[in-house]
Amino acid sequence: MLKRLLLASTFVLAIPVSVFAQTSAAGSMSDPTTSSNPSTTIGPNAPNAMTPGGSMTSAPATSTMSATFSKLSATDKQFIHAAAIAGLAEVNDGQLAEQMGDNSIKQIGTRMVTDHSKANDQLATLSMRLGDPAPIQTDSKHMQMSDTLKTKSGSAFDTAYLETELTGHEKTIALFKKEISSGSNDQLKNFAQTTLPILEMHLSMIKSALQA
């Protein structure tokens, strides 16, 4: 009899303990609409929320490069294109002068290659950042002029090269001055302003060589 009473009391005590364990477990469960990660939000206000149809929605992406390109004026775009083509031609012709000219012409050619290569690199980087990449090779007109130079030699080459440089630099200087006065992009205008004195120095060098 005593043994039965002990078993019955043990069963009665076990019931509250089991109920208490189930209640504690239920209380520790998190709300399914929240997340322990503070950076994660579940619901219609999430940055990328699930639509009723099961697709993800997100904020529309914007293209900074395209927006910048659209802000460039016609003068800016023309400047990038024409300045790059002229600069590339200067490097090509300068390399010809290094190979085919006399000593003084070789020195001028080396100077042109050095200065215009640097300016070309600066313009290429800047134009890429502005969303309107500069040409990477000169045009057919300048290529034909270079081909004509290749057919000459001696003093005939020297004279033809200097005359080509004279005309080219006069046009390029006018182009850079137009960008400074009429361009709309401050970065391009600054590039033109810092490069212009170098072009004017080149022109003075060319004129002195022609008069020698």
N, C-alpha and C positions, 0 to 999 in steps of 0.2 A: 504493500500500500504506500509506504513511504517512497519507494522507488518511482511509482507512478506519479506521485505529487511533484517530485523533483523534475521529472521529464516534462510535465505539463508547464511548470513555471519557466523552464528553460525555453520552451517554444513560444510562450507569451512574450518574453524579453527579446527574442530574436526578431519579432515582427516590427517593433519601432525602429530597431537598428537598420533593417532592410529598407523601410520607408524613408528613413533619414538619408540613406546613401543615394536613393533614387532622386530625392528632392535636391540634394547637393549637386548631383551630376547635371540635372536639368538647369539649375541656376547658373552653372559655370559655362553653359553654351552661349556663344555670341549670337547676336542678331544677324540673320543671313543677309541683311541689306547693308551691313557695315563691314569694315575690314580693319584688322589690327594694324595694317600698314597705313599711316596717316597720309601717304602720298597717293593712295588708291581710293577712288570714289566709285561706288556702284550706284547707278541710277541714271535718270534722264539728263542730269547736269554734268555727267562725266565728260572730259575732253573728247574721248572717242566712245560714244554711246551706241548701244545696240538698238537698231530700229525694230519696230514690230515685225517687219518682214525678215529679220535675221541678218541684216547687213550693217556694217559699221559706218558711222558718220564721223567726219572729222572736219576741222576748220580748213577752208581752202588755202592751198599753198600760194605764196606770192614769189615772184621772180624779181629779185633786186636788180639783177643784170639787165633784164628786159625793161624794167622801169627806168633805169639810168639811160639805156640806149634811146628810149623814146624822148628823153629830155635833151638829147644832143640836137643842135640846130643843123640846118643844111650846110652852113658854113663850117661847123665843127667836123661833120662827116666828110666834107670835101677836103678839108685840111688833112685829116688822118690819111685819107687815100692818096692824095697828091704828094704829101710830105714823105710818106713811106716809099712810094715809087721812085721819087727823086733821090732819096737817100740811098736806096739799094743800087741805083744806077751809078751814084758817086763812088760807091765801094767797088763796083765792077770795073769802072773806068780807071779808078785809082790803082787797082791791081794790074791793069794793062800798062799804066805808066811806070809802075815799079819794074815791069819786065822789059819794056820796049823804049823807054825814054832815056835821055842823057842823064847825067848825075843830078842836075838841078830839078829836072822833071821827075826823076825817081823820088826825090825828097818831097816834092809837092804831092805826088801820088801816095806816098806813105802817110803823110799828114791827113789826106782826105780819107784814106781807109780807116785810120785810127779814130778820127773825130766823128765821121759819119756812122761807123759801126756802133760807137757808143750811143749816138743820138737815135739810131735805128732801134737799138735794144730798149732804150727808155720809152720811145713811142710805142713799140710793140707791147711792152708791159702795161703802159697806161691805157692804150686802146682796148686791150683785153679786159682790163678792170672796168672800163666804161661800157663794155658790151658791144663794141664795134671793132673787132680785130683788124689790125692793119694788114695790107697785102704782104705776102712773104716773098714775092718776087716782083721784079720790075715789069713794065709793060712792053709790048712789041715795038713801040716807037723807040724807046731807049735801047732795046736790044739791037735794033737796026743801026742805031748810031754807034754802038760799041763794035758791031761787025764792020762798019766802015773804018773805024780807027784801026782795026786789026790789019787792014789792007795796006796801011802806010808804014813807013819806017824812017829812021833818021830824023832830020830836022822837020820833014813833012809831018811826021807823027807828032813831034813836040808841039808844033804850031796848031795842028788840028785838035790836039788834046786840050791845049790852053783855051782855044776859041770855044770848044764845047763846054769847058768848065765856066768860062765867062758867061755865056748865055744861060747855062743851067743855074748858076748861083744868082744871077739877076732875077730869074723867075722864082727861084726858091725864096729869096729874100722878100719879094713882093707877096708871096703866099703867106709867109710867117707874119709879115706886118698886117695883112688882112685879118688873120686870126686874132692877133693882139687887139685890133681896133673893133672888129665886128663879131668875133666869136662869143659864144654864150657860156661855155664851160670854163670855169676858173682854172682847172688843172691843165687843160690844153693850152690856155692862154699863158699860164706860167711856164709851161714847157717851151712855148714859142719865144717868150721873153728871154729865157736863159740861154736858148740856142742861137738866137739872132746875132749876138756879138761874135760868135764863132764863125757864122756864115759870112759876116761882113769882113772879118779878118781874112777868111779864105779869098774873098773877092779882091781885097787889096793885094794879097800875095800873087794872085793870078795876073792882075793888071801890071804889077811890077815885073813879072816874068815876061809878059808880052812886050814890054818896053825895053827889056834888056838887049 
